[in-house]
Amino acid sequence: MKGQPVYKAVAPTSLKVREGEFVAIVGPTGCGKSTLLNATAGLLKPAGGHVTVFGTPLSGLNAQAGYLFQQDALMPWKTALDNVAIALEIGGTRRADALAQAQEWMKKVGLGRFGDRYPHQLSGGQRKRVGLAQVLVRQPKILLMDEPFGPLDAQTRQIMGTLLLNLWALDRKAVLFVTHDLDEAIALSDRVVIMSAGPEARIIGDYPIDLDRPRDAADIRLDPRFHTLHRQIWNQLKAEVAKTYGEDLAP
Ligand SMILES: Nc1ncnc2c1ncn2[C@@H]1O[C@H](COP(=O)(O)OP(=O)(O)OP(=O)(O)O)[C@@H](O)[C@H]1O
């Protein structure tokens, strides 16, 4: 609107995710994590700068990417199996093929016997599994995830984290995973990227996570190296979190 100052969520910044790499973005609330992810998905056109996907500048939606949001995106009037199959059918796959592939993915997410259930007959964790199958059935080369396990309880989040890691290990897509849970970021990723408090947020930290794989997203948190990494990254992150809440959390 005329006269209103322009709000710049993200300042000029640069982030490169390599093929097969699992990168988590962590930062205080409102810093611009989703903004960065939405620009990568092609859902948001950046006011400046650009997104390059496998060397090609992105215009329009990122067709190489599958996107998993915090909110359920399941259609309540369709069964779990149909919710997965529809992701292929809208791309032109014949229904019989789509159903067969959907059933394979339902098995991979541990819901092989739940295909005929409707979303309201599934738990939050089961609905997330269906959502994951719905995204992965299209075999995207890139996975963009925005607080995907946010609404789940702590144990289910960790179980979903391990499931995600196991599925990711099958073909190692490039993953960009937004979370404000530093434990989750370290448990899952190859790299944790820290954003500063907004406005004009920037990437201020980039930490390689040298924990062994395969990992269990729960057990890895007991590893002494996990604690060392956590301390190191939290030292930087806590100052940004404190800025967001306008108080100094440092002792
Ligand atoms: N459409 C919009 N119009 C104006 N401001 C917006 C819009 N979308 C986001 N913002 C602002 O941009 C900033 C970054 O928002 P964004 O959702 O990217 O942050 P985030 O780090 O993902 O937050 P959270 O962790 O709370 O989900 C916020 O201050 C938000 O209020």
The ligand as an SDF file (V2000), in Angstrom:
LIG
                    3D

 31 33  0  0  0  0  0  0  0  0999 V2000
    2.2660  -12.5130    2.4220 N   0  0  0  0  0  0  0  0  0  0  0  0
    2.9350  -11.8190    3.3310 C   0  0  0  0  0  0  0  0  0  0  0  0
    2.7980  -10.4950    3.4460 N   0  0  0  0  0  0  0  0  0  0  0  0
    3.4760   -9.7680    4.3510 C   0  0  0  0  0  0  0  0  0  0  0  0
    4.3440  -10.3010    5.2260 N   0  0  0  0  0  0  0  0  0  0  0  0
    4.5130  -11.6260    5.1770 C   0  0  0  0  0  0  0  0  0  0  0  0
    3.8410  -12.4610    4.2390 C   0  0  0  0  0  0  0  0  0  0  0  0
    4.2490  -13.7350    4.4370 N   0  0  0  0  0  0  0  0  0  0  0  0
    5.1340  -13.6870    5.4490 C   0  0  0  0  0  0  0  0  0  0  0  0
    5.2890  -12.4390    5.8920 N   0  0  0  0  0  0  0  0  0  0  0  0
    6.1920  -11.9910    6.9680 C   0  0  0  0  0  0  0  0  0  0  0  0
    7.4930  -12.3940    6.5870 O   0  0  0  0  0  0  0  0  0  0  0  0
    8.2060  -12.8420    7.7360 C   0  0  0  0  0  0  0  0  0  0  0  0
    8.7380  -14.2270    7.4800 C   0  0  0  0  0  0  0  0  0  0  0  0
    7.6460  -15.1600    7.4680 O   0  0  0  0  0  0  0  0  0  0  0  0
    7.8880  -16.7260    7.3380 P   0  0  0  0  0  0  0  0  0  0  0  0
    6.5500  -17.3810    7.3870 O   0  0  0  0  0  0  0  0  0  0  0  0
    8.7550  -16.9930    6.1670 O   0  0  0  0  0  0  0  0  0  0  0  0
    8.7070  -17.0210    8.6820 O   0  0  0  0  0  0  0  0  0  0  0  0
    9.0660  -18.4160    9.3620 P   0  0  0  0  0  0  0  0  0  0  0  0
   10.4870  -18.3100    9.7830 O   0  0  0  0  0  0  0  0  0  0  0  0
    8.7040  -19.5540    8.4900 O   0  0  0  0  0  0  0  0  0  0  0  0
    8.1160  -18.3800   10.6450 O   0  0  0  0  0  0  0  0  0  0  0  0
    7.5660  -19.5590   11.6110 P   0  0  0  0  0  0  0  0  0  0  0  0
    8.7670  -20.2560   12.1700 O   0  0  0  0  0  0  0  0  0  0  0  0
    6.8260  -18.8200   12.6790 O   0  0  0  0  0  0  0  0  0  0  0  0
    6.6810  -20.4350   10.7850 O   0  0  0  0  0  0  0  0  0  0  0  0
    7.2390  -12.7620    8.9200 C   0  0  0  0  0  0  0  0  0  0  0  0
    7.5370  -11.5960    9.6440 O   0  0  0  0  0  0  0  0  0  0  0  0
    5.8800  -12.6750    8.2860 C   0  0  0  0  0  0  0  0  0  0  0  0
    5.0150  -11.9190    9.0870 O   0  0  0  0  0  0  0  0  0  0  0  0
  1  2  1  0
  2  3  1  0
  2  7  2  0
  3  4  2  0
  4  5  1  0
  5  6  2  0
  6  7  1  0
  6 10  1  0
  7  8  1  0
  8  9  2  0
  9 10  1  0
 10 11  1  0
 11 12  1  0
 11 30  1  0
 12 13  1  0
 13 14  1  0
 13 28  1  0
 14 15  1  0
 15 16  1  0
 16 17  2  0
 16 18  1  0
 16 19  1  0
 19 20  1  0
 20 21  2  0
 20 22  1  0
 20 23  1  0
 23 24  1  0
 24 25  2  0
 24 26  1  0
 24 27  1  0
 28 29  1  0
 28 30  1  0
 30 31  1  0
M  END
$$$$
